[in-house]
Protein backbone atom coordinates (compact mmCIF):
# COMPACT_ATOMS: atom_id res chain seq x y z
CA UNK A 1 0.00 0.00 0.00
CA UNK A 2 1.34 3.34 -0.99
CA UNK A 3 0.42 5.55 1.95
CA UNK A 4 -1.46 6.07 5.20
CA UNK A 5 -4.46 7.69 3.53
CA UNK A 6 -7.95 6.58 4.52
CA UNK A 7 -10.98 7.26 2.34
CA UNK A 8 -14.38 7.44 4.05
CA UNK A 9 -17.31 7.12 1.69
CA UNK A 10 -20.35 8.63 3.38
CA UNK A 11 -21.12 11.66 5.53
CA UNK A 12 -24.08 10.55 7.64
CA UNK A 13 -24.32 9.84 11.36
CA UNK A 14 -22.03 6.81 11.45
CA UNK A 15 -19.60 8.10 8.83
CA UNK A 16 -19.22 11.33 10.80
CA UNK A 17 -18.30 9.52 13.99
CA UNK A 18 -15.96 7.12 12.20
CA UNK A 19 -14.25 10.07 10.51
CA UNK A 20 -13.77 11.79 13.86
CA UNK A 21 -12.29 8.81 15.68
CA UNK A 22 -10.10 7.75 12.75
CA UNK A 23 -8.72 11.27 12.42
CA UNK A 24 -7.91 11.35 16.14
CA UNK A 25 -6.48 7.86 16.55
CA UNK A 26 -5.52 6.36 13.18
CA UNK A 27 -4.52 8.89 10.52
CA UNK A 28 -4.67 12.60 9.75
CA UNK A 29 -4.77 11.76 6.04
CA UNK A 30 -8.54 11.37 5.81
CA UNK A 31 -10.41 11.94 2.56
CA UNK A 32 -14.20 12.37 2.77
CA UNK A 33 -16.41 11.39 -0.15
CA UNK A 34 -20.16 12.00 -0.40
CA UNK A 35 -22.54 12.27 -3.32
CA UNK A 36 -23.54 15.65 -1.90
CA UNK A 37 -20.86 18.33 -2.09
CA UNK A 38 -22.21 20.20 0.93
CA UNK A 39 -22.19 17.09 3.12
CA UNK A 40 -18.65 16.14 2.07
CA UNK A 41 -17.33 19.65 2.70
CA UNK A 42 -19.12 19.95 6.04
CA UNK A 43 -17.65 16.71 7.40
CA UNK A 44 -14.19 17.45 6.01
CA UNK A 45 -14.23 20.84 7.73
CA UNK A 46 -15.52 19.28 10.95
CA UNK A 47 -12.47 17.03 11.31
CA UNK A 48 -9.97 19.23 9.43
CA UNK A 49 -9.60 16.59 6.72
CA UNK A 50 -7.18 17.71 4.00
CA UNK A 51 -9.48 16.75 1.12
CA UNK A 52 -12.99 15.80 0.11
CA UNK A 53 -14.91 14.90 -3.05
CA UNK A 54 -18.43 14.43 -4.38
CA UNK A 55 -17.44 12.92 -7.73
CA UNK A 56 -16.14 9.32 -7.73
CA UNK A 57 -13.49 10.37 -10.23
CA UNK A 58 -11.93 12.55 -7.51
CA UNK A 59 -11.60 9.78 -4.92
CA UNK A 60 -7.89 9.17 -4.19
CA UNK A 61 -6.20 6.26 -5.94
CA UNK A 62 -4.46 3.48 -3.99
CA UNK A 63 -5.32 4.61 -0.44
CA UNK A 64 -4.45 2.46 2.57
CA UNK A 65 -8.10 1.80 3.49
CA UNK A 66 -11.53 2.54 2.03
CA UNK A 67 -14.47 2.64 4.47
CA UNK A 68 -17.95 2.54 2.95
CA UNK A 69 -20.42 3.94 5.48
CA UNK A 70 -23.64 4.60 3.58
CA UNK A 71 -27.16 3.16 3.44
CA UNK A 72 -27.68 -0.48 2.49
CA UNK A 73 -29.28 0.46 -0.83
CA UNK A 74 -26.42 2.82 -1.65
CA UNK A 75 -23.86 0.09 -0.90
CA UNK A 76 -25.57 -2.19 -3.41
CA UNK A 77 -25.19 0.57 -6.01
CA UNK A 78 -21.65 1.70 -5.31
CA UNK A 79 -20.07 -1.77 -5.43
CA UNK A 80 -20.84 -1.84 -9.15
CA UNK A 81 -18.95 1.38 -9.81
CA UNK A 82 -16.03 0.52 -12.09
CA UNK A 83 -14.27 3.82 -11.43
CA UNK A 84 -14.28 3.17 -7.69
CA UNK A 85 -12.90 -0.32 -8.27
CA UNK A 86 -10.02 1.18 -10.23
CA UNK A 87 -9.40 3.73 -7.47
CA UNK A 88 -9.28 1.08 -4.76
CA UNK A 89 -6.76 -0.91 -6.79
CA UNK A 90 -7.29 -4.09 -4.72
CA UNK A 91 -6.49 -2.31 -1.47
CA UNK A 92 -8.48 -3.02 1.68
CA UNK A 93 -12.15 -1.98 1.65
CA UNK A 94 -14.71 -2.43 4.44
CA UNK A 95 -18.34 -1.54 4.93
CA UNK A 96 -20.13 -0.69 8.18
CA UNK A 97 -23.59 -2.17 7.56
CA UNK A 98 -25.19 -4.61 9.96
CA UNK A 99 -27.27 -6.59 7.49
CA UNK A 100 -25.18 -6.88 4.31
CA UNK A 101 -22.69 -9.66 3.65
CA UNK A 102 -19.00 -8.88 3.35
CA UNK A 103 -18.62 -10.58 0.00
CA UNK A 104 -20.64 -7.87 -1.74
CA UNK A 105 -17.32 -6.00 -1.64
CA UNK A 106 -15.50 -8.56 -3.76
CA UNK A 107 -16.80 -6.62 -6.75
CA UNK A 108 -14.51 -3.79 -5.64
CA UNK A 109 -11.42 -5.52 -4.28
CA UNK A 110 -9.76 -8.84 -3.51
CA UNK A 111 -9.22 -7.55 0.04
CA UNK A 112 -12.35 -6.75 2.00
CA UNK A 113 -14.12 -7.01 5.32
CA UNK A 114 -16.59 -5.64 7.84
CA UNK A 115 -16.15 -2.86 10.40
CA UNK A 116 -19.51 -2.72 12.20
CA UNK A 117 -19.74 -0.59 15.37
CA UNK A 118 -22.72 -1.66 17.47
CA UNK A 119 -24.03 1.67 18.67
CA UNK A 120 -26.55 4.37 17.85
CA UNK A 121 -24.88 7.42 16.35
CA UNK A 122 -25.68 11.07 15.74
CA UNK A 123 -23.55 13.44 13.71
CA UNK A 124 -24.25 16.10 16.35
CA UNK A 125 -22.93 14.06 19.30
CA UNK A 126 -19.39 12.75 19.25
CA UNK A 127 -19.27 9.09 20.27
CA UNK A 128 -16.74 7.62 22.68
CA UNK A 129 -15.62 4.46 20.91
CA UNK A 130 -13.68 3.06 23.89
CA UNK A 131 -16.42 0.65 24.97
CA UNK A 132 -18.34 0.32 21.70
CA UNK A 133 -18.32 -3.27 20.39
CA UNK A 134 -16.63 -3.39 17.00
CA UNK A 135 -17.84 -6.41 15.05
CA UNK A 136 -15.27 -7.48 12.48
CA UNK A 137 -15.12 -9.90 9.59
CA UNK A 138 -12.73 -10.33 6.67
CA UNK A 139 -12.21 -12.53 3.64
CA UNK A 140 -8.85 -13.78 4.95
CA UNK A 141 -6.95 -14.11 8.19
CA UNK A 142 -4.42 -11.59 6.93
CA UNK A 143 -7.09 -8.98 6.24
CA UNK A 144 -8.81 -9.70 9.57
CA UNK A 145 -5.53 -8.97 11.36
CA UNK A 146 -5.21 -5.70 9.46
CA UNK A 147 -8.73 -4.61 10.39
CA UNK A 148 -8.45 -5.74 14.02
CA UNK A 149 -5.14 -3.91 14.45
CA UNK A 150 -6.95 -0.69 13.55
CA UNK A 151 -10.00 -1.58 15.65
CA UNK A 152 -8.00 -2.14 18.83
CA UNK A 153 -6.61 1.40 18.53
CA UNK A 154 -10.18 2.67 18.75
CA UNK A 155 -12.06 0.32 21.09
CA UNK A 156 -11.35 -2.12 23.91
CA UNK A 157 -14.23 -4.32 22.72
CA UNK A 158 -13.31 -5.93 19.40
CA UNK A 159 -15.14 -9.09 18.33
CA UNK A 160 -14.84 -11.52 15.44
CA UNK A 161 -18.42 -11.87 14.20
CA UNK A 162 -19.57 -13.79 11.13
CA UNK A 163 -22.46 -12.70 8.93
CA UNK A 164 -24.96 -15.13 10.47
CA UNK A 165 -24.22 -13.69 13.90
CA UNK A 166 -24.09 -10.09 12.69
CA UNK A 167 -27.51 -10.12 11.06
CA UNK A 168 -29.07 -11.35 14.32
CA UNK A 169 -27.08 -8.81 16.33
CA UNK A 170 -28.50 -6.14 14.03
CA UNK A 171 -32.03 -7.51 14.51
CA UNK A 172 -31.62 -7.59 18.29
CA UNK A 173 -30.24 -4.04 18.23
CA UNK A 174 -33.36 -2.83 16.42
CA UNK A 175 -35.51 -4.27 19.21
CA UNK A 176 -33.24 -3.00 21.99
CA UNK A 177 -32.58 0.47 20.62
CA UNK A 178 -34.89 1.57 17.82
CA UNK A 179 -38.07 0.02 19.19
CA UNK A 180 -37.37 1.07 22.78
CA UNK A 181 -36.70 4.64 21.63
CA UNK A 182 -40.01 4.59 19.79
CA UNK A 183 -41.65 3.63 23.09
CA UNK A 184 -39.92 6.60 24.74
CA UNK A 185 -41.33 8.83 21.99
CA UNK A 186 -44.83 7.47 22.64
CA UNK A 187 -44.41 8.07 26.37
CA UNK A 188 -43.23 11.62 25.68
CA UNK A 189 -46.34 12.36 23.60
CA UNK A 190 -48.65 10.93 26.26
CA UNK A 191 -47.08 13.17 28.89
CA UNK A 192 -46.98 16.22 26.64
CA UNK A 193 -50.77 16.07 26.21
CA UNK A 194 -51.07 16.65 29.96
CA UNK A 195 -48.27 19.26 30.18
CA UNK A 196 -45.86 16.91 31.93
CA UNK A 197 -42.15 16.97 31.14
CA UNK A 198 -40.58 13.77 29.85
CA UNK A 199 -37.74 14.08 32.37
CA UNK A 200 -40.06 12.71 35.06
CA UNK A 201 -39.43 9.29 33.47
CA UNK A 202 -35.64 9.52 33.33
CA UNK A 203 -34.96 8.02 36.80
CA UNK A 204 -37.25 5.11 35.87
CA UNK A 205 -35.50 4.59 32.54
CA UNK A 206 -32.06 4.83 34.15
CA UNK A 207 -33.00 2.28 36.81
CA UNK A 208 -34.26 -0.14 34.16
CA UNK A 209 -30.99 0.16 32.24
CA UNK A 210 -29.00 -0.33 35.46
CA UNK A 211 -30.93 -3.51 36.29
CA UNK A 212 -30.44 -5.17 32.91
CA UNK A 213 -26.69 -4.74 33.22
CA UNK A 214 -26.79 -7.19 36.13
CA UNK A 215 -29.77 -9.44 35.38
CA UNK A 216 -31.58 -10.83 32.36
CA UNK A 217 -34.23 -8.37 31.12
CA UNK A 218 -36.73 -11.20 31.42
CA UNK A 219 -36.03 -11.51 35.15
CA UNK A 220 -36.44 -7.82 35.95
CA UNK A 221 -39.66 -7.30 33.96
CA UNK A 222 -42.29 -5.52 36.06
CA UNK A 223 -45.68 -3.92 35.45
CA UNK A 224 -49.37 -4.82 35.20
CA UNK A 225 -48.89 -7.38 32.41
CA UNK A 226 -46.49 -9.43 34.56
CA UNK A 227 -48.94 -9.29 37.46
CA UNK A 228 -51.83 -10.05 35.10
CA UNK A 229 -53.54 -6.99 36.55
CA UNK A 230 -56.38 -6.71 34.03
CA UNK A 231 -58.12 -3.90 35.95
CA UNK A 232 -55.12 -1.58 35.54
CA UNK A 233 -54.59 -2.62 31.92
CA UNK A 234 -58.24 -1.96 31.09
CA UNK A 235 -57.96 1.50 32.66
CA UNK A 236 -54.93 2.22 30.49
CA UNK A 237 -56.76 1.03 27.39
CA UNK A 238 -59.64 3.34 28.27
CA UNK A 239 -57.21 6.28 28.43
CA UNK A 240 -56.09 5.32 24.92
CA UNK A 241 -59.62 4.99 23.52
CA UNK A 242 -59.05 7.81 21.03
CA UNK A 243 -55.90 6.20 19.64
CA UNK A 244 -56.54 2.72 18.26
CA UNK A 245 -52.93 2.37 17.13
CA UNK A 246 -51.58 2.88 20.66
CA UNK A 247 -54.27 0.59 22.07
CA UNK A 248 -53.11 -2.16 19.72
CA UNK A 249 -49.46 -1.61 20.67
CA UNK A 250 -50.40 -1.73 24.37
CA UNK A 251 -52.37 -4.95 23.91
CA UNK A 252 -49.71 -6.65 21.78
CA UNK A 253 -46.79 -5.80 24.07
CA UNK A 254 -48.76 -6.71 27.20
CA UNK A 255 -49.70 -10.07 25.68
CA UNK A 256 -46.08 -10.70 24.74
CA UNK A 257 -44.95 -9.90 28.30
CA UNK A 258 -47.55 -12.28 29.73
CA UNK A 259 -46.53 -15.09 27.39
CA UNK A 260 -42.77 -14.74 27.81
CA UNK A 261 -42.55 -14.15 31.57
C-alpha positions, 0 to 999 in steps of 0.5 A: 500500500502506498500511503497512510491515507484513509478514504471514508465514503459517506457523511451521515451519522455513522460516517461522521463519527468514524471520521472523527475517531479515525482522524484522532487515533488512526490517521490525519490523512482522511479523505471524505467522499459524499454524493452531496458536495455540501455534506462532504465539505461539512464533514471534512471541515468538521475534522480538518480533513485535508481533502474531500470529493463528491465525484467518484473520479476525484476519490484518491487512488491506492489509499491504505483503506476505504471505508464505505459507510452509507445506506444499504441500498447505496452500498448495493449501487456503489459496489458496481462502480467501475471507477471506484474499483479502479481507485481502490486498486485491490487495497483493503475496503470495508463496509459498516452495515449490519445486514449486508454480507462482506462478499458484496465488496469482492466486486470492488477488491480482492481484500475486504471485510466488515467494520460494524460498530454496534451503537446508535450514532448522531452526527451532532454528538461525538461518540466515545468508541472506547467501549463500543463493540466493534464487530469485524469480519474479513475474507482472509486471516491476513485482512482480519488482522489488518482490520483488528489492528486498527479496531484495537486502537479505537475500542477495547471491545473488538469481536470476530463476528460472522455474517450469520451472527451479525444479522441477528445482532442487528435484529436484536439491536433494532428491538433494543434500541430503535423500538425502545426509543419509539416507546420513549417517543410514545411516552413523551407524547402521552405526557406532553398532552397533559403538560408533563415533562418527559424528564419525570421518566428519566430516573425510571429509565435509568434504573431499568438500564442499570438492572439489565446490566446485572440481570436478564431483562426477562427476570427484571420485567415488572408492570401490570402485564407481569402481574396479570392486573387486568383492571389496571390494563383496562384503565390504560386502554380506556385512556387510549380509547381515542388512539386505536394504534396505541391501544393495539401496541399496548395490547400486543406488548402486554400479551407478549410480556404475559406469554414470555414471563 
